[in-house]
Amino acid sequence: MNVSKITVKNFRSLKDAEIVPDCFSIFVGQNNHGKTNLFEAIEWFFSGPKKGENIDEIRFNRTGSDEVSVEIEFAGAKAGAESMKNPSNKTKMVEVLGESDTILVKRSSIDSKKRLIFV
């Protein structure tokens, strides 16, 4: 299973960013252009909010009520499901995938403690 797309909305300096990584990707650019914020968005996606963190601390421009979201799309999901060690989780994932080999997972400020799965 590999990451086929990353979409970040309203996270720190990233209003709307879409990254389609390749097998090997390098991020270069001037200082203060969002490279670190991209990686912090990915960390927020996987780990959730830090203890005591207010969503306004990471919201674009730190104002407003726009939804903060990070979506990661995974390709090759069937192979990933087949390689799962836990039989119960493996069965659930295979059922969720059905015929699809791509899965989209989203964390948003609406309920930042949960991730939603879309097939």
Backbone as CSV, one residue per row, in Angstrom:
resi,resn,N_x,N_y,N_z,CA_x,CA_y,CA_z,C_x,C_y,C_z
1,MET,0.857,-1.172,0.000,0.000,0.000,0.000,0.901,1.233,0.000
2,ASN,0.554,2.211,-0.817,1.339,3.437,-0.854,0.431,4.659,-0.896
3,VAL,0.988,5.789,-0.501,0.250,7.054,-0.514,0.190,7.553,-1.953
4,SER,-1.034,7.757,-2.452,-1.187,8.230,-3.824,-1.588,9.700,-3.921
5,LYS,-2.111,10.269,-2.817,-2.478,11.695,-2.827,-2.623,12.189,-1.395
6,ILE,-2.204,13.420,-1.167,-2.371,14.091,0.128,-3.061,15.414,-0.155
7,THR,-4.165,15.663,0.541,-4.893,16.924,0.392,-4.980,17.588,1.754
8,VAL,-4.551,18.845,1.825,-4.552,19.600,3.080,-5.355,20.868,2.865
9,LYS,-6.300,21.126,3.778,-7.113,22.340,3.680,-7.109,23.083,5.013
10,ASN,-6.811,24.370,4.936,-6.887,25.291,6.073,-5.991,24.890,7.242
11,PHE,-4.846,24.320,6.956,-3.902,23.938,8.014,-2.732,24.909,7.999
12,ARG,-2.601,25.683,9.060,-1.553,26.700,9.213,-1.474,27.585,7.970
13,SER,-0.382,27.543,7.225,-0.240,28.412,6.045,-0.780,27.773,4.770
14,LEU,-1.312,26.553,4.880,-1.789,25.831,3.700,-3.299,25.974,3.566
15,LYS,-3.745,26.856,2.708,-5.183,27.062,2.491,-5.793,25.875,1.760
16,ASP,-5.153,25.453,0.677,-5.657,24.341,-0.122,-4.485,23.761,-0.909
17,ALA,-3.979,22.629,-0.475,-2.810,22.023,-1.125,-3.107,20.571,-1.470
18,GLU,-2.656,20.171,-2.646,-2.799,18.783,-3.060,-1.444,18.298,-3.564
19,ILE,-0.967,17.211,-2.990,0.318,16.634,-3.347,0.064,15.232,-3.896
20,VAL,0.635,14.935,-5.040,0.569,13.591,-5.619,2.002,13.058,-5.634
21,PRO,2.381,12.347,-4.556,3.776,11.894,-4.472,4.070,10.751,-5.435
22,ASP,5.330,10.627,-5.762,5.813,9.541,-6.604,6.524,8.550,-5.684
23,CYS,7.154,7.567,-6.250,7.903,6.599,-5.433,8.974,7.296,-4.607
24,PHE,9.499,8.397,-5.127,10.537,9.158,-4.436,10.238,10.630,-4.662
25,SER,9.956,11.345,-3.594,9.627,12.767,-3.719,10.534,13.587,-2.808
26,ILE,10.931,14.745,-3.297,11.754,15.679,-2.529,11.002,17.004,-2.476
27,PHE,10.956,17.594,-1.291,10.297,18.888,-1.123,11.363,19.947,-0.911
28,VAL,11.422,20.891,-1.838,12.377,21.988,-1.739,11.626,23.294,-1.928
29,GLY,12.179,24.351,-1.379,11.560,25.664,-1.541,12.135,26.649,-0.558
30,GLN,11.767,27.892,-0.730,12.239,28.945,0.152,11.672,28.754,1.553
31,ASN,12.317,29.401,2.504,11.804,29.375,3.877,10.413,30.011,3.922
32,ASN,9.596,29.543,4.857,8.251,30.085,5.077,7.327,29.905,3.880
33,HIS,7.444,28.773,3.194,6.554,28.481,2.076,5.724,27.223,2.294
34,GLY,5.744,26.657,3.524,4.809,25.595,3.864,5.336,24.178,3.907
35,LYS,6.625,23.962,3.684,7.154,22.583,3.701,6.943,21.931,5.067
36,THR,7.334,22.612,6.117,7.173,22.068,7.469,5.701,21.907,7.813
37,ASN,4.870,22.859,7.402,3.432,22.757,7.681,2.812,21.541,7.010
38,LEU,3.304,21.179,5.827,2.819,19.973,5.167,3.114,18.741,6.034
39,PHE,4.334,18.648,6.522,4.687,17.491,7.345,3.978,17.507,8.697
40,GLU,3.729,18.694,9.250,2.956,18.784,10.488,1.500,18.390,10.244
41,ALA,0.972,18.702,9.084,-0.393,18.286,8.733,-0.478,16.758,8.660
42,ILE,0.542,16.134,8.077,0.571,14.674,8.009,0.671,14.083,9.414
43,GLU,1.483,14.694,10.258,1.586,14.225,11.650,0.235,14.362,12.352
44,TRP,-0.469,15.490,12.146,-1.786,15.701,12.754,-2.766,14.641,12.256
45,PHE,-2.668,14.291,10.974,-3.529,13.256,10.400,-3.344,11.935,11.151
46,PHE,-2.108,11.527,11.363,-1.844,10.238,11.991,-2.011,10.262,13.507
47,SER,-1.624,11.360,14.165,-1.598,11.398,15.632,-2.791,12.108,16.261
48,GLY,-3.458,12.946,15.506,-4.553,13.727,16.064,-4.030,14.966,16.761
49,PRO,-4.923,15.713,17.378,-4.501,16.958,18.030,-3.599,16.671,19.227
50,LYS,-2.658,17.577,19.449,-1.785,17.455,20.613,-2.594,17.798,21.856
51,LYS,-2.194,17.258,22.971,-2.905,17.487,24.235,-2.997,18.993,24.502
52,GLY,-4.208,19.455,24.721,-4.446,20.856,25.019,-4.443,21.783,23.813
53,GLU,-4.271,21.214,22.613,-4.215,22.034,21.398,-5.614,22.510,21.008
54,ASN,-5.729,23.792,20.751,-6.967,24.389,20.276,-6.905,24.389,18.746
55,ILE,-7.987,24.017,18.093,-7.989,23.931,16.631,-7.633,25.269,15.990
56,ASP,-7.945,26.385,16.661,-7.615,27.696,16.106,-6.102,27.913,16.016
57,GLU,-5.314,27.140,16.779,-3.858,27.254,16.710,-3.322,26.744,15.380
58,ILE,-4.049,25.840,14.737,-3.568,25.291,13.464,-4.425,25.719,12.273
59,ARG,-5.544,26.404,12.533,-6.428,26.837,11.447,-5.748,27.918,10.611
60,PHE,-5.946,27.870,9.307,-5.390,28.857,8.380,-5.686,30.265,8.879
61,ASN,-4.669,31.085,8.998,-4.756,32.465,9.495,-5.256,32.553,10.932
62,ARG,-5.425,31.407,11.600,-5.844,31.340,13.011,-7.160,32.075,13.282
63,THR,-7.975,32.205,12.267,-9.263,32.876,12.441,-10.334,32.141,11.654
64,GLY,-11.562,32.484,11.919,-12.679,31.937,11.165,-13.139,30.595,11.684
65,SER,-13.976,29.964,10.890,-14.531,28.668,11.297,-14.399,27.630,10.185
66,ASP,-13.548,27.902,9.198,-13.362,26.949,8.106,-12.857,25.618,8.645
67,GLU,-13.338,24.542,8.047,-12.925,23.204,8.447,-11.452,22.986,8.096
68,VAL,-10.709,22.485,9.066,-9.329,22.064,8.836,-9.408,20.584,8.490
69,SER,-8.753,20.166,7.396,-8.801,18.748,7.057,-7.520,18.300,6.366
70,VAL,-7.204,17.033,6.609,-6.104,16.368,5.924,-6.643,15.038,5.439
71,GLU,-6.521,14.810,4.140,-6.959,13.555,3.532,-5.752,12.871,2.920
72,ILE,-5.644,11.581,3.163,-4.596,10.803,2.526,-5.250,9.642,1.803
73,GLU,-4.925,9.536,0.518,-5.443,8.457,-0.308,-4.356,7.398,-0.447
74,PHE,-4.739,6.155,-0.230,-3.820,5.033,-0.328,-4.205,4.163,-1.521
75,ALA,-3.236,3.830,-2.348,-3.448,2.910,-3.466,-2.828,1.569,-3.087
76,GLY,-3.291,0.508,-3.724,-2.792,-0.827,-3.393,-3.326,-1.306,-2.054
77,ALA,-4.552,-0.875,-1.726,-5.130,-1.178,-0.420,-5.426,-2.668,-0.234
78,LYS,-5.752,-3.354,-1.327,-6.039,-4.794,-1.207,-4.814,-5.558,-0.731
79,ALA,-3.665,-5.249,-1.310,-2.422,-5.903,-0.878,-2.111,-5.544,0.567
80,GLY,-2.381,-4.299,0.945,-2.171,-3.880,2.332,-3.074,-4.640,3.285
81,ALA,-4.330,-4.814,2.888,-5.276,-5.559,3.738,-4.860,-7.020,3.862
82,GLU,-4.429,-7.597,2.769,-4.026,-9.007,2.784,-2.814,-9.255,3.667
83,SER,-1.983,-8.257,3.838,-0.772,-8.434,4.649,-0.990,-8.117,6.129
84,MET,-2.215,-7.747,6.504,-2.497,-7.438,7.905,-2.372,-8.699,8.762
85,LYS,-1.768,-8.546,9.925,-1.523,-9.684,10.816,-2.758,-10.069,11.631
86,ASN,-3.530,-9.074,12.065,-4.711,-9.336,12.890,-5.846,-9.836,11.996
87,PRO,-6.287,-11.096,12.168,-7.312,-11.659,11.280,-8.628,-10.879,11.298
88,SER,-9.034,-10.400,12.462,-10.281,-9.653,12.569,-10.201,-8.345,11.780
89,ASN,-9.103,-7.606,11.962,-8.920,-6.347,11.230,-8.802,-6.601,9.733
90,LYS,-8.123,-7.674,9.374,-7.959,-8.031,7.965,-9.316,-8.281,7.318
91,THR,-10.171,-9.053,7.988,-11.501,-9.362,7.467,-12.327,-8.090,7.306
92,LYS,-12.295,-7.221,8.311,-13.044,-5.963,8.242,-12.572,-5.097,7.079
93,MET,-11.256,-5.007,6.911,-10.721,-4.154,5.848,-11.064,-4.705,4.471
94,VAL,-10.973,-6.006,4.297,-11.322,-6.624,3.009,-12.791,-6.369,2.696
95,GLU,-13.664,-6.465,3.706,-15.095,-6.202,3.506,-15.337,-4.746,3.137
96,VAL,-14.646,-3.835,3.813,-14.818,-2.407,3.533,-14.363,-2.088,2.112
97,LEU,-13.241,-2.661,1.694,-12.698,-2.371,0.366,-13.577,-2.887,-0.755
98,GLY,-14.177,-4.056,-0.562,-14.964,-4.637,-1.650,-14.094,-4.813,-2.873
99,GLU,-14.508,-4.212,-3.992,-13.752,-4.323,-5.239,-12.713,-3.205,-5.401
100,SER,-12.744,-2.225,-4.527,-11.848,-1.070,-4.656,-10.428,-1.409,-4.196
101,ASP,-9.465,-0.805,-4.849,-8.068,-0.966,-4.444,-7.506,0.343,-3.899
102,THR,-8.389,1.329,-3.755,-7.999,2.650,-3.248,-8.882,2.994,-2.061
103,ILE,-8.277,3.615,-1.060,-9.033,4.021,0.124,-8.598,5.436,0.503
104,LEU,-9.551,6.274,0.876,-9.286,7.645,1.286,-9.612,7.752,2.772
105,VAL,-8.676,8.313,3.523,-8.871,8.487,4.962,-8.753,9.977,5.257
106,LYS,-9.683,10.496,6.075,-9.739,11.936,6.346,-9.843,12.197,7.836
107,ARG,-9.052,13.171,8.305,-9.211,13.711,9.662,-9.572,15.181,9.483
108,SER,-10.570,15.638,10.245,-10.964,17.039,10.108,-11.249,17.645,11.473
109,SER,-11.354,18.959,11.479,-11.608,19.678,12.724,-13.028,19.477,13.223
110,ILE,-13.903,18.919,12.404,-15.274,18.662,12.847,-15.260,17.682,14.024
111,ASP,-14.452,16.639,13.929,-14.211,15.713,15.042,-12.789,15.209,14.893
112,SER,-11.840,15.991,15.407,-10.426,15.724,15.155,-9.894,14.473,15.852
113,LYS,-10.694,13.867,16.699,-10.248,12.637,17.369,-10.501,11.403,16.512
114,LYS,-11.282,11.557,15.447,-11.635,10.424,14.585,-11.118,10.630,13.169
115,ARG,-10.933,9.507,12.477,-10.625,9.546,11.050,-11.749,8.845,10.328
116,LEU,-12.169,9.402,9.216,-13.237,8.812,8.402,-12.611,8.086,7.232
117,ILE,-13.200,6.956,6.861,-12.703,6.154,5.750,-13.724,6.199,4.619
118,PHE,-13.223,6.473,3.399,-14.058,6.499,2.206,-13.464,5.526,1.188
119,VAL,-14.324,4.711,0.601,-13.859,3.774,-0.427,-14.450,4.211,-1.754
